[in-house]
């Protein structure tokens, strides 16, 4: 069993990003973490867990103490395997040497840095808030902090990418001796600033032939550097493939506490082993505490897309949905109505308990 913890906060939205993340909502990180802990307690039934993955968003916006608290909650709720892989996605502009030492001490043992490009002008055009030098420094700090499993994520086909520029991106990243490289093809997602710029003729992205050539270049350069391809977009040194992702791709059971994911497979007794889906729910107007119970969504629905500016939704902690059967659980919450153990919000303006299930339990 794997656990994915979604941290849907970013300092700003990148031009190409349609992921479920929110900018300018850092003040909600602490209550989100608290609610995430509650959901972990709810879904945890002592299942053996081999990997925990902090994904985002920007998980490195969490304080090390919050990372540690979430891992402690996981350790209490699940049976964490010895040598469990604990991954954190990290933004180079959000870390320093002390931070990386502290999250290493908290239990994170694998880092995945969002580097994306080896060119500062491209990073600026895409709204990335770090430089190539910062990314290089972050990888060096990670090594100094004791991480022996460090990955970099790259995107090919960004505006302005040519074969030569992509080669130099690869060369720069490989010079840092990463254990793992993810190279993803740029997708121009509808509704993003990049899509609007492309539609307006302000940006040009690579056509299929160029994308194929860049992909082939990546394969050749990464293989030459000793990284083995183990998935369409992922290469790793021997023994450094991401165990979490490998399990997910093989259809392993995954628990997805957190805001932006959709379902649980093999989740044990919770909701009959499946979760219909988290819902982004309230818009900004409701974000001030007048949120409504979550609407229904279909089983297996994809993650929700944030508004382009990333500010449209409050990053509500992701509750489970679909009729939790754990009535009478010892984990009934103080703020709950007492009739069920579903997660509920202490500060809801509603007079009665409303739970994370699709319908109120009362
Ligand atoms: S790509 Fe940018 S906006 Fe999207 S999740 Fe990563 S840091 Fe946040």
Boltz pocket constraint, residues with backbone or C-beta under 6 A from the ligand:
constraints:
  - pocket:
      binder: B
      contacts: [[A, 9], [A, 10], [A, 11], [A, 12], [A, 13], [A, 14], [A, 17], [A, 18], [A, 19], [A, 21], [A, 56], [A, 57], [A, 58], [A, 91], [A, 114]]
      max_distance: 6.0
